[in-house]
Amino acid sequence: MTTIEGILKDKINETGAISVAEYMDTCLYHNEHGYYMSSTPFGPEGDFTTAPEISQIYGEMIGAWVADTWIKMGRPQSWQLLEAGPGNGTLMKDVLRTLEHALPESYEGITITLLEISPMLKIKQRESLENHNICWANSLDDISFEKPTIVIANELLDAFPVRQFKQKTNGEYQEKLITLQNGKFEWTLSDETTNLNLSGEVVETSDAMESFLCKLKDKLTNGAALFIDYGDHATGDSLQAIEKHKKVNLFEHPGKADLTAHVNFDNVRRVLGTDRTSFAEPMGQFLNSIGLPLRAAALLGRATEAQKKDIEQATYRLMHPEQMGEMFKVITYRTHAEYDLAGVYFEPQPKSNAA
Ligand SMILES: C[S@@+](CC[C@H](N)C(=O)[O-])C[C@H]1O[C@@H](n2cnc3c(N)ncnc32)[C@H](O)[C@@H]1O
């Protein structure tokens, strides 16, 4: 039995069935034994591989997007680059290298902030980013947004705990809860019913994601944000546990497997405001429009045979619709309609009647 399993079972024995969100939150973020608080899960040796860990081209393209956004924001002399949920720090390392080389004047006035809750991952990030001056924060509340700010977040939103609800024949929903039966985790349903403005046999909501986005929207008064995550317009039962690159039973190794849920991008747009948020764009399409194939071609031109294979494989994994290109989506937020962010589409702005 894992330590987290014991903690969850004690909790259920004390207070009764718990929500999926409470299960997920304890498994991932228990302050001592949670998955993210006690392990470094990325890469071939770990449990899963994220886009920045596949190839440096990914971070370079996000760096190019940041550089372009900085220009569109009027080249602020003093500005903040904030990454939320930076994992190993690989994405930020590649983004910063790109800024330093491609647009050094943007790097001169930069404040780099990492929003990270995991003490283990902060150590990794310190190692990856030892050549840069970095500030860390545990919560959005601890970050000043006085300077114009560009936010990037890769696979953050799918790590927020979700609640799950099951539809009854009359259309109302009961919350799916986790209880114990003969000492083992078992699904049950809440007695109370809820009316949700959603449709589907099983639906997911994330209070944690919504409050994060609301707070960000409130605090970010001048800037833009880029979120990349897997998900779609709506989600059904998408919660999954991944260990050593394989799907495992949700109840198998609590605290030792990563738990994620697909992001409902319609919900992200609703919370951030559809007027300020771009449509969810498949990642392959986004990377294509910001120039990944051109960058890959330039690298291929001076690569060894072994490097060529890596570049081709990385491009395929990141962009092909059957790989990450379609399942992952990019969504951006801008505080000012004039910030013409690259690679994404916004709803047309109503025409002003002013002469
Ligand atoms: C799935 S990992 C993605 C890591 C990295 N962005 C990448 O793509 O490789 C999620 C990251 O978000 C962090 N995280 C999760 N919830 C967070 C929160 N509420 N505030 C800050 N960081 C959080 C985790 O510790 C981890 O660094």
The ligand as an SDF file (V2000), in Angstrom:
LIG
                    3D

 27 29  0  0  0  0  0  0  0  0999 V2000
    2.2220   17.9390  -16.4110 C   0  0  0  0  0  0  0  0  0  0  0  0
    3.4440   18.8890  -15.6510 S   0  0  0  0  0  0  0  0  0  0  0  0
    3.9930   19.8750  -17.0310 C   0  0  0  0  0  0  0  0  0  0  0  0
    5.4060   20.3510  -16.8730 C   0  0  0  0  0  0  0  0  0  0  0  0
    5.9950   21.1770  -18.0160 C   0  0  0  0  0  0  0  0  0  0  0  0
    5.2130   22.3440  -18.3080 N   0  0  0  0  0  0  0  0  0  0  0  0
    6.1850   20.3650  -19.2680 C   0  0  0  0  0  0  0  0  0  0  0  0
    5.4060   20.5410  -20.2130 O   0  0  0  0  0  0  0  0  0  0  0  0
    7.1090   19.5390  -19.3080 O   0  0  0  0  0  0  0  0  0  0  0  0
    2.5490   20.0210  -14.6450 C   0  0  0  0  0  0  0  0  0  0  0  0
    3.3990   21.0490  -13.9290 C   0  0  0  0  0  0  0  0  0  0  0  0
    2.5280   21.9810  -13.2720 O   0  0  0  0  0  0  0  0  0  0  0  0
    2.9040   22.0970  -11.8920 C   0  0  0  0  0  0  0  0  0  0  0  0
    1.6710   22.4980  -11.1930 N   0  0  0  0  0  0  0  0  0  0  0  0
    0.5380   21.7880  -11.0560 C   0  0  0  0  0  0  0  0  0  0  0  0
   -0.4150   22.5150  -10.4130 N   0  0  0  0  0  0  0  0  0  0  0  0
    0.1430   23.7140  -10.1590 C   0  0  0  0  0  0  0  0  0  0  0  0
   -0.3210   24.9130   -9.5350 C   0  0  0  0  0  0  0  0  0  0  0  0
   -1.5540   24.9910   -9.0130 N   0  0  0  0  0  0  0  0  0  0  0  0
    0.5080   25.9720   -9.4600 N   0  0  0  0  0  0  0  0  0  0  0  0
    1.7690   25.8850   -9.9820 C   0  0  0  0  0  0  0  0  0  0  0  0
    2.2680   24.7850  -10.5720 N   0  0  0  0  0  0  0  0  0  0  0  0
    1.4700   23.7160  -10.6580 C   0  0  0  0  0  0  0  0  0  0  0  0
    3.4900   20.7450  -11.5730 C   0  0  0  0  0  0  0  0  0  0  0  0
    4.2470   20.7140  -10.4180 O   0  0  0  0  0  0  0  0  0  0  0  0
    4.3140   20.5230  -12.8570 C   0  0  0  0  0  0  0  0  0  0  0  0
    5.4870   21.3120  -12.8510 O   0  0  0  0  0  0  0  0  0  0  0  0
  1  2  1  0
  2  3  1  0
  2 10  1  0
  3  4  1  0
  4  5  1  0
  5  6  1  0
  5  7  1  0
  7  8  2  0
  7  9  1  0
 10 11  1  0
 11 12  1  0
 11 26  1  0
 12 13  1  0
 13 14  1  0
 13 24  1  0
 14 15  1  0
 14 23  1  0
 15 16  2  0
 16 17  1  0
 17 18  1  0
 17 23  2  0
 18 19  1  0
 18 20  2  0
 20 21  1  0
 21 22  2  0
 22 23  1  0
 24 25  1  0
 24 26  1  0
 26 27  1  0
M  CHG  2   2   1   9  -1
M  END
$$$$
